[in-house]
Structures are given as structure tokens and as C-alpha cells.
Amino acid sequence: MTAVAATASRTHNSFKDVWLISAGHGITHWYTASFYILLPLLAAELHLSYTQIGMTITVQYLAGALANIPGGMIVDVVGKKGYIMAVALFWVGMPYALMSLTHHYAVLLMCAALVGIGNNLWHPAAISTLAQRYPDRKGLVLSFHGMGGNLSEAVAPSTVAALLTWLSWRTVVVINVVPGVIMSALILGMLGAFSARTVGTAGNADPLNDRAKVGSRKVYLRDVTKLLRNKSLMLVSCSSALRTMTQAGIFTFLPVFLFQQLHYSQLAIGLCISALSISGFLAAPVGGHLSDRIGRKRVVMSSTLLTGTMIIGMLLVGKNLLFVLFVALVGFFLYAMRSVLQAWAVESVPKQLAGAGIGVQFGFTSFGAAISPAFLGLVADKYTIYGAFYLLAGTIILGNLFMAFLPDRAAGPNS
């Protein structure tokens, strides 16, 4: 570890920035988790088919995919990541307020696209900051960042479902904007405007506020282009895309499946999705810590195989308590590898390109997530929704093929 890295680790060993950034990440996931619970009600009111339901989530992820690489470049070149994170939080929340006014499918798609752009502006700023501040504990601190998202995904479904027993979905959407506005102000105050006054010196670089040492714009753009020829980053990104395809498919169609096929109440649906996310919350630090100790590859490969197996088990057990258990196990193994893949991607690229590297990875994952809901909707309309879930199980297991070509840690400039 370099002297600068050692100094940075000692300076930030309180983890205060980790907790705040993780909480901000939680708000971005609060919105998406809430939307999955609201989606069956929107679908019923707007008379949407499975394909249209899937296309709503596809548009959200596709917009995010297109925003990821430019967003990562902005993070590297501009710095001031506290400001960027605050803007991202505000950007994610406001489109949901617009949804409350819509009675048209086209407006719903526009709002979903805006959410996707804001959501994916967050990750390059937050992940590159944490990875560079804690170079020897990337797996652990990024798992805490992931836990923030998982905790919100655990709490939001049951909270929103409970609100829906008293309020209309339009009212709930408006109320939902408040947490994002509050957290945006906190991020701006604690990591943006205030911390910008104390940019690190050459002897003690501050990853939060410093721009990357990227040289001229021409050189930087050339280096970013080279990332697309970085074998380790490409393989990790492809595996991440397949993982996110599974996650997007599960969260899009599991609430619909529970509502339409198993006839669960809104509260029961919320509790079921919460069980999936609570297990993911518990899995994140386990996966991150194990990957720091025994290697990224072992954790990712075992998690992909077990996720696919649990999805099949979920479909086979039918409507009983075992169903909820299998849902929870899907969440555990699915989320155990998320922060591991992020740490692996950071290790694959030079430090001055960390934002762009995360942008590339999240661009791949967003494209994967964009493909999944619309395609699964087509499968569910043509065949059955059961067929769509079996396809998901195969998709996540397929991700193991990419791992076979990688060493235990990506042999990049940051490893």
C-alpha cells in the first residue's frame, strides 16, 4: 500500500463517510424497491400487459446504461463527488412525483427513464470514492455501501405496502419524495459544500473532492477507450450484467407473480419482497469479507450457482412458507456477490480511471437489466410466467462461464 493510501486509510478510519454514503445509496434503492411494489397497481389501473410491465423497467435501466459511462467520466474529470451524489439523489426522487400525475403509459416510461439516469449517476461517484479511500478494504466498505441499498430494499416494500392499505398509490408516490430531498441536503452539507473547502494536498489526496490526474482531455478519452479492451474489466462487467439481469427480472415479476398467480395481499407481497432484501442485507458483508480473504472468484462462482438453484426451488415448492424461505435464499446468494464484483472491477483499472471503470461496469449491468424485464415479459405473455422464472435461473448460472477465464483477483493496474 502506498504512503498516500496509508495516510488516507488512517485519516478516514472512523468510517463516518462510509455510513453517510451508504445511507445515500439506500435512498436510491428505496425508490426502486418502492416502485416494484407499486407496479402491479399501476399495471392494473393502466391495463398493462406483461410485456408493457417489463418495458417500463427496461426503459429505466436502458436510460441508466446510456448515462453510466458519461457519468463516470464526469466524476473523474470534475471531482466534487459530494455535489454529484447530492444531485443524483434529487434527480432520482423527483420523477416519482411526476408519476403521481400520469394517466398515460408514455409518461410513465419518461419518468422511468429519468429515474434511470439519476440512479446511475450515483454509483461512479460513491463507489470510486470508497474504493480509493479504503484501498485494502474495498470488498468490505463496498459491501457496506451495498448494505445501504439492501436495507432500503428490505424496509421499503413492507413500508409502502402498509401505506397502500390506507392511501392511494398516487399519494404514496408523492410522500416517497421526502426522504430523497432530506438525504440530498445531508450529502450536500456534509460531503459537498463543506468538505469542498478542504481539498486534499499532494501528500494527502482526497478522493472525494480531487479530480483524477487525467492529463489532457484527449489523453483521458484515449485511456477511457482502452478500458473497452481491458479483458478483466469486460469479463467482470459481463458477469455483473447477467447477475443484474436476474435481479431485475426477480424484482419486476415476483410482485406481479404473487399478486396475480398466488393472490397474495399487498402487505404479504411487501413482506415477501422484504424477506428477499433482508437476506441480501445480511449477505453483503459476508460476501465482501470472504472475497477479501479467499478471493473474488470463489465467492462469485458459488453464489451464481446457488442463486439459480434457489430460483428453481422457489418455483417447485408452491404456495407455502417454504416459498418465502427460497425467496430469502435467492436474495442472500444474489446479493452476496454484488459488492464483490464492484471491488473486482475497481481492481481492474488504473486509479485515475476508477470512475470511468465503474461507469463501464454499471453500463453493462444496466444494459443487462434493460434486456431482462422486456424479454421476460414477452416470454410470460407467450408461454407462462413460470417459464420466465426458469429462464432467469439459467441466466444467472450462465454467468459462471465468464468467471472461468479470470484469475482470483483481476490482474489490473489497481490490484
N, C-alpha and C positions, 0 to 999 in steps of 0.2 A: 504494500500500500504506500503511495507517495506521501510526502510530507504534507502537501496541501490536503489530501484526502484524510490523513490522520487528524490534522487540525480541524477540518470540517466535522469529522465524527465526534471529536471532543466537544466542539462548540455546540453541537446540536443533540447531545446525548440525552437531553431531557425529553425528547420525543414530542414536545408540545406542537411542533409543526406537523408531525405525523398525525396526531389526533385531529387537528383542525382540518387538514387536507382530507383526511379520511372521512370526517363528518360532511365536508362539502361533497365528496364523492357519493356519500349516502343520499344526499338530496337529489342528485342527478338520477339515481336509481329509484328513489321514492316515486318520481313522476312516471317512469316507465312501468314500474310494478303496479302503480295505481291504474294506469291505462289498461293493462291486461285484464284487470277485474271489471273495468267499465266497458270493455269491448263487447261482451255478449249483449249488454243492454243497448249499446249503440247499434249493434247489428240487428237486434230485434226492432228497434224504432225506425231505422233506415232501410230495413228489409234487405240486408246484405247477404250474399252467398258466401260459402267457404272461401271461394277464390277472392272475393272482394275484401273479406276479413284479412286474408293473408296479404293482399296487395297493400293494405293500409300499413302494415308493419314493414313490408318490403320497401315502400317509398321512404319510410323513416330511416331505415338502415342504408338505403342507396344514397340518400342525401348526405348522410354521415360519412359514407365511404368516399364520396367526391370531395368532402371537406377535410378529410383526415390529413392527407399529405400537405396541402397548403397550410393547414392549421399547424402541423408540426414545424414547417419552415418558418412560420410567423414566430413560433416560440423560440426557435434557435436564433433568429435574426433580431427580434425586438427585445427579448428578455422580459423583465417586468411581469413575471408569471403570476404574481398575485392579482394584478389587474386583469389578466387574461382569464384566470379562474373565476373571478367575480363576474365578468361579462358572460362567461359560459353559463353560469348558474342562472343569471337573469334571463338569458336567451332561451334556456330550456323551459323555464316556467311560464313565460308569457303566452306562448301559443295555446296552452291548455285553457287559458281564459277565453281565447277566441273560439275554442271548440264549443264552449257553452252557448254560443250564439248560432251555431250552424244547424241547418236542416238539410244540408246537401252533402253528398258524398265527396264532391270535388273539393269543397272547403276543408273537409276532414283530412283529405290527402295533403293539402297545402300545409295545414297545421302540423301534420306528422313529419313533413319534410323539414320544417323549421326546427322542430324538436331534435331531429337527427343531426342537423348542423351544429346546434349548440352543445348537444351531448358529447360530440366527438371533438370539440374544441378543448374540452376539459382535460382529456387524458394525456395528450402530449405534454402539456404544461405540468400537470400534477405528477405523472409517473417519472418524467425526466428529472424533476426537482428532487424527489425522494431517492431515486436511484443514485444520483450524484452526491447527495448529502450523506448517504449511508452506503458507501461502495462495498463494504464487506458484509452487509446485512440486507442486500437487495431483496432476496427472497422473503425475508421476514417483514420488512417495512412495506413492501408491496402487497404482502398478504394482509397487513393491517388496513391498507388502502382498500383492498378487495373486501375486507370485513365490513367497512363502512357501507359499501354498496349492498352487501349481503344482509346486513342488519336492517336497512331500509326495506329491502325486498321481503324480509321476514315480517316486519311490522306493518308496512303499508297495505297489503292485501286484506288483512283482518280488520284494520282500522277503517279503510274505505268501505269494506263490506258492512261494517257496523253502521257507518254513517248512511249507507244506502237503505237501511231499514227505516230511517226517519226522513231522509232528504232525497230529492231527485238527483240524478247523475249530473245534471247541469249545475246545480248548486254546489255539489261536491267538487266539481272541477274548479270552480271559482275559489272556494275555500283552500283548495290544494295549492294555489299560487303563493300563499302567505309564507310557508317555510322557505321557499326558494329566495324570496325577496330578503328575508331576515338573514339567511346564511350568506347571500351575496354581499350584504352590508358588512357582516363579520369578516369575511375573507378580504374585502376591500380595505377595511380598517386595520386588520392585524397582519396581513401579508402583502397588501397593496400599497396604499398611500403612506403608511407609517414606515414600513420596512424599506421602502424605496429610498429613504433618506440615508440609509447606511449600506450602500453597495459595497461588497467585499473588495478588498485591495488585492494586489497581485499575489501577496503572500498568503491570503486567506480568502479564496474565491467564494462568492456567494451564489450558489446555483439558482436561487430564487429570483435574483434581480439582474445578474450579469447576462449580457448577450454572449452567445457562443463565440469563440475565437474562430470565425469562419473565413477571415480574409476578405477578398473581394467577392462581390455578388456572383461574378462569373465563375470563380473557383468554387464557391459554395454550391451553386447549381450543378456544376460538374460532379462534385462529390456526392450530392444527393442522387444524381442519376446513377452513380456507381452502386448505390445501395440496392438497386434493382438487379444487380449482378452478384450480390452477396449471397452465396449459396446457403449459408447458415440462416441468415435472416429470412430468405424466401421459404425455406423448409419449415422453420418455426411459424412463420406467418400463415402458411397453408394449413398446418395443423391447427393453429388458432382459429382459422376460418371454419374448419369442419366442426370444431368444438362449439363455436358460436352459432353455426347452422342448427345444431342440436338444441342449444339453449333457446334460440329464437322460436324454433318450432314448438318446443315444450311450452313456453310461456304464452305463445299465441293461441294454441289449440287445446291445451289442457283445461283452462277455464270453460271454453266452449264445449268440450267433451263432457265435463262434469255437469254443465248446465243442460245440455240437450240430450245426452245419452244416459247419464246416470241420475239426472233430475235432482241434483244437489241444490240446496238453498244458497242464496248469496253468501250468507255467513259461513256455511260449510265449505263453499268454494274458496272463500278468503282464508279460512283456517288451513285448508289443504295446500294452497299455494304458499302460505306462511311456513308450513312444515318443510316444504322443499327448500325455502330460502334460509330457514333457521339451521338446517343441516349444512347448507352451504357456508353460512357464517362460521360454524364450528370447524368446517373443513379447511378454510382458507389458511389459518396459521399453521395447521398440521402439515398441509401440503408445502407451504413456503419453508417451514423449518426443516422438514425432511429433505427438500430439494437442496438446501444449503449443506446438508450433512451427507446425503447418499447420492446426490446428483439429480439433475432435472429430468433426465431421460427415464429413469426408473419410475419416478412419480407420475409422469405424463402417460407412459405406456400402460401402466397398471390401471390408472384412472379411466382411460378411454375404454379399455376392455370391460371394466366393471360397470361403467355408465351404460353401455349398450346392453349388457346382461340385465341390469336392473329395469331398463325400459321394457324389455320383453317380459320380465316377471310382473311388472305393473299391469300389463295388458292381460296376462293369463289369470291373475287372481280374482278379477271381477270386483263386484261391489261389496267390499267388506273392509275391516280395519287393516288387513294386510295391504290393501291398495295404498293407503296413506303411508304405510311403512316403506313400500317400494318407491313411492314418490320421494320420500325423505332421502332414501339411499341414492336415488338419481341425483338429487341436489348435492349430496355430500361428495360423490365422486366427480360430478361435473364441475363443481367449483373448486375442488382441491387443486386442479391444475391451472386455473386461470392466472393467478399471480406468478406461478412458476414459468409459464410461457412468456409473460411480460418480462420477467427478470432475464430469461434466456435471450429475448430479443435485444434488450439493452446491452448484454454482454457481446452481442454480435457486431456492434457498430462502434466507430470512434466516439469519444465523449462529446466532441463538438457537434456531432450529428445525432445526439440522443433523441431530441425532439422529433426530428425527421424520421428516425428509425422507428419510434413508437407510432408516428403517423402512418408509416408504411404498414406496420403490423395491423393497426386498427383499420386501415383502409381495406386490407384483405379480410379482416374479420367482419367488417361492415358489409362488404360485398357478399360474403358467405351468408351472413344473417339476412341480407336482402333477397337472396335466391330462395332461401328455405320457406318462408311463410307462403309466398305466392305459389310456389311449386307444390307444396304440401296441400294447399287449398284446392288446386286442380286435381290432385290425387284423391283427396277426400270427396270432391264432387263427382268424380268419375267412378270411383270404387267405393271405399268406406274410409271413415276417419281412423279406423284401426289400421288400415293399410298404410296410412300416412305415418303413424307412430312406429310401425315396424321398419319403415324406410329410414326414420330417424336413427333407430338403433344401429342399422347398417352403416349409416353415415359416420357416426362417431367412432365406430370400430375401424373404419377405413382410415381414419386419421393416424393410426399406428404405422401405416406404411411409410409416412413421411419421417417418422421418428427413427426408423431403421437406418436411415442414411446420415444420421447426425451423431457426433460424439456426445459424451455425457454432459459436457458443457460446450456451448457453441464456441468454436475457436476463433473468435473475433478479436479486434483490437482492444476491446474493453474487458476481456476475460482475465 
